[in-house]
Amino acid sequence: MTHLSIKALRHYHDLGVLVPAEVDPSSGYRFYRADQVPVAQVIRRFRDLGMPLEDIKAVLGATDPAVRTDVIVAHLDRMQTQLSQIQGTVASLRSLLDGSPPPIPVEHRTVPAVPAVAIAESVTMADLEAWWADAFDELHATVHAAGLTPGTGGGLYPGELFEVEVADVVAFLPITGSVAAGSRVRMMEIPAAELAVAVHHGPFADLDRTYAAVGTHVAERELGVDGPIREYYLVTAADTPDESQHRIEVCWPIFQTATP
């Protein structure tokens, strides 16, 4: 009646998601009431939507409808984010298949050292997007609480992040002044650097194209040096939901040998 297998029913019982009405003490057979069928069907539909079992348990066990709604809406929001990411990836792949994209111009820039409020932590590639959003929310809140106006935010990404998918990443906001250190937030100096810079326009799914443009330029025409890749966030999702309007500077450290 529910299209749930014995294996699934046993698993849901073990986790307390769907507890049988009776368990035979000698055989271990599980027995369910007819009025548990709709509950089992709801569970199966939530699982079809990818909802974690702990969240399903919270929904079924909630006595407050508001709590139940909050859990469901939070999952729907996650699904919407995943859908947007999938749509962006599909559009990016179609663009690649349609032909060669227009060239991305690369320029030179020398940036001075600047004081900044920053969060530096070990981050995996899989967690990077969520960490990034949380870090900048905390940085902006800290700067605004201090009554300061930040400069253009940025990030420092060591090569290890791309090579082994985990590294010490830095998110920063340049400021004039100082703020009190928090549990994660601290003051630091972002070092001076000579950079090859390209501006990424569009969704995050296509950011690797801009990385490729800068990397190819450096490999063919520059002397690359050790140091983290920099990103400066001119326009991001925090500024506009329209991904086509996003602008990110991708900056590759170089040893500049000619006058721009």
N, C-alpha and C positions, 0 to 999 in steps of 0.2 A: 504493500500500500504506500510505502514511502520511498521506494527505490534506494533505501540505505542498506548496505551489505552488513553481514554479521560482524565483519571486521570493524566497520565504521561504528556500529552500535556498541561494540565492546569498548572501542576507544573513547566514545562520547561518555560512556558510563564511567570509565576510569578517571576521566577528567571532571566528572560531575556536571556535564553539560546536559545529558539526557539520562536520568536515572530510571531504571525499570521499576515498575510497580511491585514486582516480586522477583526473587531469585531462588530457584530451587536449591536447597542446601546440599542435596546429594548429587545432582547432575550439573549444577552451575548454570542451567538454562535460565535465560532472562525472559520475563513475561511483561508485556506492556498493555495498558488499557487503550481502548478505542479513542478516548479523548486525548491521548498523547500523540496521535497521528498528526494533527495540525501542527503541533510543536515540532515534531520531527521534520515536517515539510518546510517549516520556516527555517530550521537549522540548515537543511540542504540548500535552500535558496541563498542564505547568507554565505555558505561555503562556496557556492557557485560564483558569488561576487568577491571571493577572496578574503572574506572577513576572518581574522584570527579567532581561534576557538575561545580564547580568554575574553575577547570582546563579545562573542555570542553569549557566553556564560553571563557576562555582565548585563547584557540586554534582557535575557530571559529572567535573570534574578532581580532585576530592578523593580522596586515597588513604586518608585517615583517616575511618572511618565516623562518628566523633563530630563532625568538622568538617562533613561532609555533613548530618548530622541538625540541627546548630545552624543552618545556613543555611535549611533547610526549615522548622524550627520558628519561626524569626524571621519568615519570610514568612507562615506561618499565623497568627501573632500579629497581624501587620499586617492580615491579612484579617479576623480576628475583631474588631479595632477598627473597621474600615470597616463591617462588618456591624452592629455595635452602633450606629454613627452613623446608618446607613441606617434601622435599626429605630426609632431615636429620632426621626428626621425624619418617618417615616411616621406614627408615633403622634401627633406634633405636628400634622401636617396633618389627620389624622382629627379631632383635638380642635378645630381651627379650623373644620372643616366641620360639626361637630356642633352648633355654636351659639356664642353669645357667652360668653367665659370670665368668671368672676367678677371684679369689680373688684379691682385691686391697691392697697392703701392706701399713701399717701405721707406721710412725716413730715419735719419740719425737724430739722436737727442742726448744731451748731457744734462743730467739732473743732479742738483746739489743734495747734500745730506739734509734731512728735515726731521724735527721732533714729531713724534706721533704717539697716539694712544693705540695700544695694540693688544691682540690676543694671539699667543703662540702656543700651539699644541700639536701633538702627534695625531695625524688624521689619516684614515684610509681613503682610497679613491671612492669606495662605495658609499662612505659617509660624508663625502666632501660637500655635496650640495646642501644637505641639511645643516651641517656644521657651519658653512658659510653664512647661511641666512640667520642662524642663531647668533653667531659671533658679531655680525654687523648690527643686529638689533641691540645687542648689549653695548657695543661701542657707541652707537648713536645715542642711546639712553644715557650713558655715562657722560658724554660730551655735552649734551643738552642740559643735564642736571648741573653741570659746572658753568652753564651760561656761556659756552664757547661755540664758535662757528667752525665746523671742520672743513678741511680741504677735500679734494677728490679722494675717495677711498681706494685702497689697493690691496693686493695680496702678493705674497712671496711664495713661490712654489719650487722647491728643490727638485732636481732631476730624479731623485729617488721616488718621488710620488708617481712619476710616469713609468719608471723602470720596475719597481717592486710594489707599487700601489700603496705605500705607506711612507709618510715622512713628516717632519716638523714643519708645519705650515703657519704662516703669519698673515693675519688680517689686520689692517691698520687704517687709521684716519689721521692725516696730518692736522696738527693744531698749533696755534700760537698761544702758549701758556702751558699749564700743567693741570692734571687731575689726580685725585687720590687713587692709589692702587686698590683694586678689588680682589676678589677671589681668583679671577682670571685676567682682568684688565691691568695693564701696566704701561708705564711710559717707556719708550725706546726710541733710538735714533735709526731712521731708515737711511742706510748708507748711500753716498753719492755713487753714480754709475754712468757709464757710457752705454747707450742702448740703441739697438735697431728696433724700430717701432712700426707696427701696423695696426690700423683700427678695424675691429670686427663690427660689422653691421648685421643685425639679424638675430635669429634664435641661438640659444646656447648649443643646440644640436650641431650647428655648423661651425662652432668655434675651432674645431680641429683644422679646418681649411685655413684659417688665419695663422694658426701655429705652423702649418706646413709652409705657408708663404714666407713667413719670417725665417723659419729654419732653413729653407732652401736658399733664401737670399744670403743668410750668414754663411752657409756652407760654400757658396759659390763666390762671394765677394768680400767677406769680412774675416777677421780673426776673432773667433768666439773665445770667451773666457769662462772660467768656472764662476758659478754664482746662480742664484735662483732666477727662474723666469718671473717677470713681474706682470701683473695685470692691474690696470687702472679702470675703475668703473665709472664711465661718463654718464651712461643711462642704463639702468637695469630694471628688473621686474619690480623693484621697490618704487621706481619712478613711473612706470607705465606697464600695463598688462599686455600691450601690443609688442610681441616679440620682434616684429620687424623693425621696431624703433630702438632696440637695445644697441648700445655702443660700448665696446670694451677695447681698451688699448692693450695689445700683447707686446711685451718688451723683452728682447733677448739681449743679454749682456755681451758686449763686444770690446775689443781694443781698437779704438778708432785711430786710423793712420792717415786719414785725409781730412781736409777741411770741408765741411758740408757745403 
